Amino acid sequence: MATLLAGMGVVAVTNAEAAAGCKVVYSVPSQWQGGFTGNVAVTNLGDPVSGWRLTWAFPSGQTVTQAWNATVTTSGSQVTATNASYNANIATNGTVSFGFNGSWTGSNTAPTSFALNGVTCTGGTATTTTTTTTTPPPTDDAMAATAAMQPGWNLGNSLDATGSDETSWGNPRVTAALLDNIRAQGFNSIRIPVTWGQHQGPAPGYTIDPAYMARVKEVVDWALADGFYVMVNIHHDSWQWIANMPADRAGVLARYNAAWTQIATTFRDSSPKLVLESVNEPQFSNSSGAAQNAELLHELNTSFHGIVRRSGGANATRLLVLPTLHTSADQARIDELTTTLTALKDPRIIATVHFYGYWPFSVNVAGGTRFDAVAQKDLTDSFDRVHDSLVAKGIPVIIGEYGLLGFDRHTGTIQQGEKLKFFEFLGHYARAKKITTMLWDNGQHFGRTSFQWSDPELFAQIKSSWTTRSGTASSDQVFSARSSAITDKSLTLNLNGTSFLGLRHGTTDLVRGTDYTVTGDQLTITASAITRLSGSRAYGTNATLSARFSQGVPWRINLITHDTPVLQNATGTTSAFAIPTAFRGDQLATMEAKYADGSNAGPHNWTSYKEFDRAFAPNYTTNVTTLTSDFFAEVADGARVTLTFHYWSGAKVTYHVTRTGTSVTGTTS
């Protein structure tokens, strides 16, 4: 770590209006060949600032390629950062922070002089650089190494694809540039799932194609060169052929052992920051029950452990990761894994589970539209079990995959604000329980060639959760019916240990007491403010507000004008049926389906609330609501089904569909 300290005196510049002075802390938390991440914290030592501009010069010709929490522009070596809409004001002794990704050649010398709104910051400029590629990992301590792996990211649907090539599931070939850019986002570890079976030869050798092994090693070596901790496993083989172990115990074990013998040999001398995981989401088909499942997984885990340890080199002490059955956090599954860990007596083992949330919320079925108390308790119960059974006893834990199952289709399956609350709380609670997390990304989050987040707001919340809490609210939507007079609207603030600072529209602070009031945890936006900000009141979002808190990211609130959606009669088939829908500014939350006798219709017939996207899906561009073939596949022929569409405004609209063979008729009454 290199540290440069400038003079610590405060210089006050006096003019007709204000005194000025500032201090800047510039840090480089990660650096790799040709790139780096920079963080800048600016403390205002003078009178309050409303709107700021920070300037500096890079000594070594570095350039800024991407920034967050500020707009950063460059002209030659000169750099200018200006405030975002939500952090324009800096109180006396207040601090704002922003970050950026940059590139460098030759050297990455830190700047030594900064100016805030034209005034040189001489109140102390501290510069620290930590080059992660040269910092020795704490591999002598499994708990410390696991903590250093936080946060982690999954390179999903690439080398784990079950086709003939890593592109067979739609992602491009992995590049070193992709890994460089993921490292720049602040991730310290990367899980590289690998499916080996389609690249293995026949018995008895089960030889892995040398070209494929070399490709996996190439990607692993790129990641290690970037300073990542890297986890490699046996992935979809778990359900492709390992699951057949109850029927072919000897054959499956021979193939599994052959695979790990070759993998262990290949990576025998790799950096100790390479971590090996025995198998992903282990499962067994047609077993006799829980006891046999536990026995088979114990055999796989212990066999893997012995093969890797006996292969020598760095593998003799390499960190190894062992999963529970199905990577479940259920107590019985944790207890089964604990039995294996006790038998192995190896302090260099990490336990792993996966977490995709409370299932009805995770896929949006059975009315699970919100991250409510039930969904939150599912999370806390899971993390508490893992902590109390493993972490508290000195066994480190990695959540090797986390996310929401609805993301497998697209991230819009779960409403945005509810999604943000889930990830905010998950990051917080994982930190509290000392559990390392690895975000599952099959290409839907970080663009594999664009190197941009598909949902920057989501990633900002995830990244913030790694270090602090953010305030949220009961909703990110405030609906006002155009057919009615505008009234005051209230939201419940979830402060999460923060303090509420204020409400802002763009760069303008709204006036407390006039535009909004706060009583306890109730934020009320006044009718006069909604009227002014809604303008002509076109259907949809008329204005976006930012609720700002003392830490974390702001909470976005959309002011929406709506009226009850209007549906029309329609005809179609079981494979192509769409209801013309004038959404009129509203958005669909869920749909119920019942027969005339009140029983539940369609798939998941234990609930009247159907699965979003699987059974139905709104399209706000084409103004239709589609009922899928999956839905009609489980609707009785000739029966009339009453649908109830629930919208986020609280509106409900009923509709009727009748299936006759493959023909479908839909009516509004």
C-alpha positions in Angstrom: 0.0 0.0 0.0 1.3 3.4 -1.0 0.2 6.4 1.0 0.8 10.1 0.2 -0.2 12.8 2.7 -0.4 16.5 1.8 -0.4 19.3 4.4 -3.2 19.1 6.9 -3.9 22.8 7.3 -7.3 24.3 6.3 -7.2 27.1 3.9 -10.3 29.4 4.1 -11.0 31.6 1.1 -13.1 34.6 2.0 -15.3 36.5 -0.4 -18.5 38.4 -0.2 -20.6 35.3 0.3 -18.8 32.2 1.7 -15.7 30.6 3.1 -14.3 27.6 1.3 -12.0 24.8 2.1 -11.9 21.1 1.3 -10.2 17.8 1.9 -10.0 14.9 -0.6 -9.3 11.2 -0.1 -8.4 9.5 -3.3 -8.0 5.7 -3.3 -7.5 2.9 -5.8 -9.2 -0.2 -4.2 -8.3 -2.4 -7.2 -5.9 -2.3 -10.1 -5.1 -4.7 -12.9 -3.1 -4.6 -16.1 -4.3 -1.6 -18.0 -7.2 -0.7 -15.7 -8.1 0.4 -12.2 -11.0 1.5 -10.0 -10.8 4.9 -8.3 -12.8 6.2 -5.4 -12.9 9.9 -4.4 -14.3 11.2 -1.1 -14.7 15.0 -0.9 -15.2 16.7 2.5 -16.4 20.3 2.5 -14.5 22.3 5.2 -16.1 25.6 4.4 -19.7 27.0 4.2 -22.4 24.7 2.7 -22.0 24.0 -1.0 -25.0 23.7 -3.4 -23.6 22.2 -6.6 -20.0 21.1 -6.8 -17.3 20.6 -9.4 -14.1 18.8 -8.5 -11.1 19.1 -10.8 -7.7 17.4 -10.9 -4.9 16.3 -13.3 -3.7 12.8 -13.9 0.1 12.7 -13.7 0.5 9.6 -15.9 -2.0 10.2 -18.7 -4.7 8.0 -17.1 -8.2 8.2 -18.6 -11.7 7.7 -17.0 -13.9 5.2 -18.8 -16.9 4.9 -16.6 -18.2 6.8 -13.5 -20.9 6.5 -10.8 -22.4 9.1 -8.4 -20.9 11.9 -10.5 -20.5 13.0 -14.1 -16.8 12.8 -15.1 -15.3 14.3 -18.2 -11.7 14.6 -19.3 -9.7 16.9 -21.5 -6.2 15.7 -22.0 -4.9 15.0 -18.5 -7.5 17.3 -16.9 -10.5 15.7 -15.2 -13.7 17.4 -14.1 -16.3 15.6 -11.9 -19.6 17.3 -11.3 -22.4 16.3 -8.9 -25.3 14.0 -9.6 -28.8 15.2 -9.0 -29.0 13.6 -5.6 -25.6 14.7 -4.1 -25.3 18.3 -5.1 -25.4 19.7 -1.6 -22.4 19.3 0.8 -22.9 20.6 4.3 -20.1 22.0 6.3 -17.9 19.0 7.3 -20.1 16.9 5.0 -18.6 14.4 2.6 -19.7 13.1 -0.8 -18.1 10.2 -2.6 -18.0 9.0 -6.2 -16.1 6.4 -8.1 -14.9 5.6 -11.6 -13.1 3.0 -13.7 -10.1 4.1 -15.5 -7.3 2.9 -17.8 -3.5 3.4 -17.6 -0.4 2.5 -19.4 3.1 2.5 -18.1 2.2 3.7 -14.6 -0.8 4.7 -12.5 0.6 7.6 -10.4 -2.1 9.1 -8.2 -3.0 12.8 -8.5 -1.8 15.0 -5.7 -3.9 18.2 -6.1 -7.7 18.7 -6.3 -9.9 21.8 -6.5 -13.5 22.1 -5.3 -15.4 24.8 -7.2 -12.1 26.4 -8.1 -10.6 26.3 -4.6 -7.6 24.1 -4.1 -8.2 21.4 -1.4 -5.3 21.9 1.0 -7.2 20.6 4.1 -5.4 17.3 3.6 -5.2 15.1 0.6 -4.6 11.5 1.3 -3.9 9.0 -1.4 -3.9 5.2 -0.9 -3.3 2.5 -3.5 -4.0 -1.1 -3.0 -3.0 -3.4 -5.9 -5.0 -6.4 -5.4 -3.0 -8.5 -7.8 0.0 -8.4 -5.5 -1.6 -8.6 -2.1 -1.0 -12.0 -0.6 -4.3 -13.8 0.1 -4.9 -14.9 3.6 -5.0 -18.5 2.5 -3.7 -19.8 5.8 -7.0 -19.0 7.4 -10.1 -20.3 5.7 -12.5 -17.9 7.5 -10.3 -14.9 6.6 -9.9 -16.0 3.0 -13.7 -16.5 2.6 -14.3 -13.0 4.0 -11.8 -11.7 1.4 -13.8 -13.3 -1.3 -16.7 -11.0 -0.6 -18.3 -10.0 -2.9 -18.4 -12.6 -5.6 -20.0 -13.0 -9.1 -20.9 -16.0 -11.2 -19.8 -16.4 -14.9 -23.1 -18.3 -15.6 -24.3 -19.9 -18.8 -20.9 -20.0 -20.4 -18.5 -22.8 -19.6 -21.4 -24.5 -17.8 -23.5 -24.7 -21.0 -24.5 -28.2 -21.9 -24.1 -27.9 -25.6 -20.9 -28.5 -27.6 -19.5 -25.0 -27.0 -19.5 -22.3 -24.4 -21.7 -20.1 -26.7 -24.5 -22.8 -27.0 -26.7 -21.0 -24.4 -26.5 -17.7 -26.1 -23.6 -16.0 -24.5 -20.5 -14.9 -26.4 -17.1 -16.5 -25.7 -15.6 -15.3 -22.5 -12.9 -12.7 -22.9 -10.2 -11.3 -20.6 -11.8 -7.9 -21.1 -15.0 -9.2 -19.6 -13.2 -10.4 -16.5 -11.3 -7.1 -16.3 -14.5 -5.2 -16.3 -16.2 -7.4 -13.7 -13.2 -6.9 -11.4 -13.6 -3.1 -11.9 -17.2 -3.4 -10.6 -15.8 -4.2 -7.1 -16.1 -8.0 -7.1 -13.3 -9.9 -5.3 -14.1 -13.4 -6.3 -15.6 -15.1 -9.4 -17.3 -18.5 -9.6 -16.6 -20.2 -12.9 -19.2 -23.0 -13.3 -18.0 -25.7 -15.7 -19.9 -28.6 -17.2 -17.5 -31.4 -18.2 -19.6 -34.3 -19.2 -20.0 -33.5 -22.9 -16.3 -33.1 -23.1 -15.4 -36.4 -21.5 -14.5 -39.6 -23.4 -15.9 -43.0 -22.6 -15.1 -45.4 -19.8 -12.8 -46.4 -18.3 -10.6 -43.3 -18.7 -13.3 -40.7 -19.1 -10.7 -38.5 -20.6 -11.5 -34.7 -20.7 -10.9 -33.2 -24.1 -7.4 -31.5 -23.8 -8.6 -28.4 -25.8 -11.5 -27.9 -23.5 -9.4 -28.3 -20.4 -7.0 -25.8 -21.8 -9.8 -23.3 -22.5 -11.1 -23.6 -18.9 -7.5 -23.1 -17.6 -7.1 -20.0 -19.9 -10.2 -18.4 -18.4 -9.2 -19.3 -14.9 -5.7 -17.9 -15.4 -7.2 -14.6 -16.7 -9.3 -14.3 -13.6 -6.3 -15.1 -11.3 -4.2 -12.5 -13.1 -7.0 -9.9 -12.3 -6.6 -10.7 -8.6 -9.8 -12.6 -8.2 -10.3 -15.5 -5.9 -11.6 -18.1 -8.4 -13.9 -21.0 -7.8 -14.1 -23.9 -10.3 -16.6 -26.8 -10.0 -18.4 -29.7 -11.6 -21.7 -28.0 -12.5 -24.6 -29.3 -14.6 -23.1 -32.8 -14.6 -25.0 -33.0 -11.3 -28.3 -33.5 -13.0 -27.0 -34.8 -16.3 -25.3 -38.0 -15.1 -24.3 -37.8 -11.4 -28.0 -37.9 -10.4 -28.1 -41.4 -11.7 -25.8 -42.6 -8.8 -28.6 -44.5 -7.0 -28.9 -46.8 -10.0 -25.2 -46.9 -11.0 -23.2 -46.1 -8.0 -19.9 -47.6 -9.2 -20.1 -46.2 -12.7 -21.0 -42.6 -11.6 -18.3 -42.6 -8.9 -15.7 -43.8 -11.4 -16.5 -41.1 -13.9 -16.7 -38.4 -11.1 -13.3 -39.5 -9.7 -11.8 -39.5 -13.2 -13.0 -36.0 -13.8 -11.6 -34.6 -10.5 -8.3 -36.5 -11.0 -7.8 -34.7 -14.3 -9.0 -31.3 -13.0 -6.8 -31.5 -9.8 -3.8 -32.4 -11.9 -4.3 -29.5 -14.3 -4.6 -27.0 -11.5 -2.2 -28.6 -9.1 0.3 -25.6 -9.2 -2.2 -22.8 -9.6 -2.4 -19.9 -7.2 -3.8 -20.6 -3.8 -6.5 -18.1 -4.7 -8.0 -20.9 -6.8 -10.8 -22.7 -4.9 -12.3 -26.0 -6.0 -16.0 -26.9 -5.4 -16.9 -30.6 -5.5 -20.3 -30.4 -7.3 -23.0 -27.9 -8.0 -26.5 -28.5 -6.5 -26.1 -32.2 -6.0 -29.2 -34.3 -6.5 -30.1 -37.9 -6.9 -32.9 -39.5 -9.0 -35.0 -42.4 -7.7 -33.1 -42.7 -4.4 -34.7 -44.5 -1.5 -34.9 -41.3 0.5 -33.0 -38.8 2.6 -30.7 -41.3 4.2 -29.4 -42.6 0.8 -29.1 -39.1 -0.5 -26.9 -38.1 2.4 -24.8 -41.2 2.0 -24.2 -40.7 -1.7 -23.3 -37.0 -1.3 -20.9 -37.9 1.6 -19.2 -40.3 -0.7 -18.9 -37.8 -3.5 -17.6 -35.0 -1.2 -15.1 -37.2 0.6 -13.8 -38.8 -2.6 -13.3 -35.3 -4.1 -11.5 -34.2 -1.0 -9.1 -37.2 -1.1 -8.4 -36.9 -4.8 -7.5 -33.2 -4.6 -5.4 -33.5 -1.4 -3.4 -36.5 -2.7 -2.6 -34.7 -6.0 -0.1 -32.6 -4.0 1.4 -29.2 -4.9 -0.9 -26.3 -3.9 -3.8 -28.8 -3.8 -2.4 -30.2 -0.5 -3.6 -27.0 1.2 -6.0 -25.5 -1.3 -9.4 -24.3 0.0 -12.1 -26.7 -0.9 -15.9 -26.1 -1.1 -18.5 -28.7 -0.2 -22.2 -28.3 -0.7 -25.3 -29.5 1.1 -27.8 -31.6 -0.8 -29.4 -29.4 -3.4 -27.2 -26.6 -1.8 -30.2 -26.2 0.5 -30.1 -24.2 3.8 -32.6 -26.5 5.5 -31.4 -27.7 8.9 -31.5 -31.4 7.9 -29.2 -30.7 4.9 -26.8 -28.6 7.0 -26.6 -31.3 9.6 -25.8 -33.9 6.9 -22.9 -31.8 5.6 -21.7 -31.1 9.2 -21.3 -34.9 9.6 -19.0 -35.0 6.6 -17.0 -32.0 7.8 -16.5 -33.6 11.2 -15.3 -36.8 9.6 -12.8 -35.0 7.3 -11.2 -32.9 10.1 -9.8 -30.4 7.6 -9.8 -26.8 8.6 -9.4 -25.6 5.0 -13.0 -26.4 3.9 -15.8 -24.0 3.1 -19.4 -24.9 3.2 -21.8 -23.7 0.5 -25.5 -23.2 0.0 -27.6 -21.3 -2.6 -30.3 -18.7 -1.9 -33.0 -17.5 -4.3 -35.5 -16.2 -1.8 -38.9 -17.2 -0.7 -40.3 -19.2 -3.7 -43.6 -17.4 -4.2 -41.9 -14.1 -4.2 -38.9 -15.3 -6.2 -41.0 -16.3 -9.1 -44.1 -14.1 -8.4 -46.7 -16.8 -7.9 -49.4 -17.4 -5.3 -49.7 -13.7 -4.7 -46.1 -13.3 -3.7 -45.8 -9.9 -5.2 -44.0 -8.2 -2.3 -40.9 -8.6 -0.2 -43.1 -8.8 2.9 -42.6 -10.1 6.4 -43.0 -13.7 5.2 -40.4 -13.4 2.5 -38.0 -11.6 4.9 -38.4 -14.2 7.5 -37.6 -16.9 5.0 -34.3 -15.1 4.4 -33.4 -14.5 8.0 -34.3 -18.1 9.0 -32.1 -19.5 6.2 -29.1 -17.2 7.0 -29.5 -17.8 10.8 -29.4 -21.6 10.3 -26.3 -21.3 8.2 -24.6 -19.0 10.7 -25.5 -20.8 13.9 -24.7 -24.3 12.5 -21.5 -23.4 10.6 -20.1 -19.9 10.8 -20.4 -19.6 14.6 -18.5 -22.9 14.9 -15.6 -21.6 12.7 -16.8 -23.1 9.4 -16.9 -20.4 6.7 -19.9 -20.3 4.3 -20.3 -19.0 0.8 -23.7 -18.5 -0.8 -22.4 -19.7 -4.1 -25.5 -18.4 -6.0 -28.1 -15.9 -5.0 -30.7 -13.9 -6.9 -34.3 -14.3 -7.8 -35.6 -17.3 -9.8 -37.8 -15.0 -11.9 -34.6 -13.5 -13.3 -34.2 -16.6 -15.5 -36.8 -15.1 -17.8 -36.1 -11.4 -17.3 -35.6 -9.1 -14.3 -39.1 -7.5 -14.8 -40.9 -10.5 -13.4 -40.5 -9.0 -9.9 -41.6 -5.4 -9.4 -38.7 -3.0 -9.2 -39.1 -1.6 -5.7 -39.8 -5.0 -4.1 -36.7 -6.3 -5.9 -34.5 -3.5 -4.6 -35.8 -4.1 -1.0 -34.9 -7.8 -1.3 -31.3 -7.2 -2.4 -30.8 -4.4 0.1 -31.8 -6.6 2.9 -30.0 -9.7 1.7 -26.7 -7.8 1.5 -27.2 -6.4 4.9 -28.1 -9.7 6.6 -25.3 -11.6 4.9 -22.8 -9.1 6.3 -24.3 -9.4 9.7 -24.0 -13.2 9.6 -20.5 -13.1 8.1 -21.5 -15.0 5.0 -19.9 -14.4 1.6 -22.2 -14.0 -1.4 -21.8 -14.7 -5.1 -24.4 -13.1 -7.4 -25.8 -15.4 -10.1 -25.5 -13.8 -13.5 -26.3 -15.8 -16.6 -25.8 -12.8 -18.8 -29.0 -11.0 -17.7 -27.2 -8.5 -15.4 -23.8 -7.5 -16.8 -23.4 -7.3 -20.6 -20.8 -9.7 -21.8 -19.7 -7.4 -24.5 -21.2 -4.0 -23.6 -19.7 -4.2 -20.1 -22.8 -2.3 -18.8 -25.4 -3.3 -16.2 -28.8 -3.9 -17.7 -30.3 -2.5 -14.5 -27.9 0.1 -13.1 -30.3 0.9 -10.3 -30.4 -2.7 -9.1 -26.6 -3.0 -9.2 -26.2 0.3 -7.3 -28.4 -1.2 -4.5 -26.5 -4.4 -4.5 -23.1 -2.7 -4.4 -24.3 -0.4 -1.6 -25.4 -3.4 0.4 -21.9 -4.7 0.5 -20.8 -1.9 2.9 -23.9 -0.2 4.4 -27.6 0.0 4.6 -30.0 2.1 2.5 -33.3 3.6 3.3 -36.3 2.3 1.4 -40.1 2.8 1.5 -43.3 0.7 1.3 -43.4 1.4 -2.4 -41.6 3.2 -5.2 -44.9 4.1 -6.8 -47.4 6.8 -5.9 -50.6 6.5 -8.0 -53.1 9.3 -8.6 -56.2 8.6 -10.6 -56.7 11.1 -13.5 -60.5 10.7 -13.1 -60.4 12.0 -9.5 -59.1 15.0 -7.7 -55.5 14.7 -6.5 -55.1 14.0 -2.8 -52.2 13.7 -0.4 -50.3 10.4 -0.7 -48.4 8.6 2.0 -45.6 6.0 2.1 -44.0 4.2 5.0 -40.3 4.8 5.3 -38.0 1.9 6.1 -35.1 3.8 7.6 -33.0 0.7 8.1 -30.8 2.6 10.6 -30.5 5.7 8.4 -31.9 9.1 8.9 -34.2 10.7 6.3 -32.6 13.8 4.8 -35.2 15.1 2.3 -37.1 14.7 -0.9 -35.7 15.9 -4.2 -37.1 16.3 -7.8 -34.2 16.4 -10.2 -31.7 18.9 -8.7 -34.4 20.8 -6.7 -35.0 20.0 -3.1 -38.7 19.9 -2.2 -39.9 22.0 0.7 -40.6 20.1 3.9 -43.9 21.2 5.3 -45.2 22.5 2.0 -44.4 19.7 -0.6 -44.2 16.9 1.9 -44.3 16.1 5.6 -42.7 13.4 7.7 -44.4 12.1 10.9 -42.5 9.2 12.4 -42.0 6.8 9.5 -44.8 8.3 7.4 -43.8 10.3 4.4 -46.7 12.3 2.9 -46.4 14.0 -0.4 -48.9 16.8 -0.6 -51.6 17.2 -3.2 -50.3 20.6 -4.2 -46.8 19.1 -4.9 -48.2 16.2 -6.9 -50.4 18.6 -8.9 -47.5 20.8 -9.7 -45.1 18.0 -10.6 -47.6 16.0 -12.6 -48.1 18.7 -15.2 -50.6 17.8 -17.9 -51.2 14.4 -16.1 -50.5 12.1 -19.1 -50.9 8.5 -18.2 -47.8 7.0 -16.7 -44.9 8.4 -14.7 -45.1 12.2 -14.6 -42.2 12.9 -12.2 -39.5 11.0 -10.4 -38.5 11.9 -6.8 -35.5 10.9 -4.8 -35.9 10.2 -1.1 -32.4 10.8 0.3 -31.0 9.2 3.5 -27.9 9.7 5.6 -26.2 6.7 3.9 -26.7 4.3 1.1 -28.4 5.0 -2.2 -31.5 7.2 -2.6 -34.9 5.7 -3.0 -36.7 6.5 -6.2 -40.4 7.4 -6.1 -42.4 7.6 -9.3 -45.5 9.9 -9.4 -47.9 8.0 -11.7 -51.1 9.2 -13.2 -53.5 6.3 -14.0 -57.1 5.2 -14.4 -58.5 1.6 -14.2 -57.2 -0.5 -17.2 -59.7 -1.3 -19.9 -59.8 -4.8 -21.5 -61.5 -5.9 -24.7 -63.1 -9.0 -26.0 -60.7 -11.3 -27.9 -60.5 -14.6 -29.7 -57.4 -16.8 -30.3 -56.0 -20.2 -29.7 -54.4 -22.0 -26.7 -51.0 -21.2 -28.3 -51.7 -17.6 -29.2 -54.1 -15.6 -27.1 -53.8 -11.9 -26.2 -56.2 -9.6 -24.5 -56.2 -6.0 -25.9 -55.5 -3.9 -22.8 -55.4 -0.1 -22.4 -53.2 -0.1 -19.2 -53.8 3.7 -18.8 -50.7 4.2 -16.8 -51.2 1.2 -14.5 -49.0 -1.9 -14.2 -50.0 -5.5 -13.7 -49.1 -7.1 -10.4 -50.7 -10.6 -10.6 -53.7 -12.6 -12.0 -56.1 -15.0 -10.4 -58.0 -17.7 -12.2 -61.1 -19.6 -10.9 -63.8 -21.8 -12.3 -67.5 -21.0 -11.8 -67.6 -23.2 -8.7 -64.8 -21.2 -7.1 -62.1 -23.8 -7.6 -58.7 -22.8 -8.9 -58.0 -22.9 -12.6 -54.8 -23.3 -14.5 -51.3 -24.5 -13.4 -50.4 -24.4 -9.7 -54.0 -25.2 -8.9 -53.3 -25.1 -5.2 -53.5 -21.3 -5.5 -55.8 -19.0 -7.5 -52.8 -16.6 -8.2 -50.9 -17.7 -11.3 -47.2 -17.4 -12.0 -46.2 -14.1 -13.7 -44.7 -14.7 -17.2 -45.3 -18.5 -17.0 -49.1 -18.2 -17.2 -49.6 -14.6 -18.2 -47.6 -11.6 -19.2 -48.3 -7.9 -19.8 -46.8 -6.0 -22.8 -46.9 -2.3 -22.2 -45.5 -1.5 -25.6 -48.1 -3.5 -27.7 -50.9 -3.0 -25.1 -51.9 -6.6 -24.7 -52.0 -9.1 -21.8 -51.0 -12.6 -23.0 -52.2 -15.8 -21.6 -49.7 -18.5 -22.4 -50.0 -22.1 -23.7 -48.7 -23.3 -20.3 -51.8 -21.7 -18.7 -54.3 -23.2 -21.2 -52.6 -26.6 -21.0 -54.2 -27.0 -17.5 -57.5 -25.3 -18.2 -60.5 -27.7 -18.5 -61.9 -27.9 -22.0 -65.3 -26.2 -22.3 -65.1 -24.6 -18.8 -65.5 -20.8 -18.3 -62.6 -19.3 -16.3 -63.0 -16.0 -14.4 -59.7 -14.0 -14.4 -59.1 -11.2 -11.9 -56.2 -8.9 -12.9 -54.6 -7.1 -9.9 -52.8 -3.9 -10.7 -50.2 -2.0 -8.6 -52.6 1.0 -8.2 -54.9 -1.4 -6.3 -57.4 -1.6 -9.2 -59.0 -5.0 -10.0 -60.5 -6.0 -13.4 -62.4 -9.2 -14.1 -62.3 -11.0 -17.5 -63.6 -14.4 -18.7 -62.1 -16.9 -21.0 -63.5 -20.2 -22.4 -61.4 -22.9 -24.0 -63.0 -25.0 -26.6 -60.5 -27.5 -27.9 -57.6 -25.3 -29.1 -59.9 -22.2 -29.6 -60.2 -19.5 -26.9 -62.8 -16.8 -26.5 -62.3 -13.9 -24.1 -65.0 -11.5 -22.9 -65.3 -8.6 -20.5 -68.6 -9.7 -19.1 
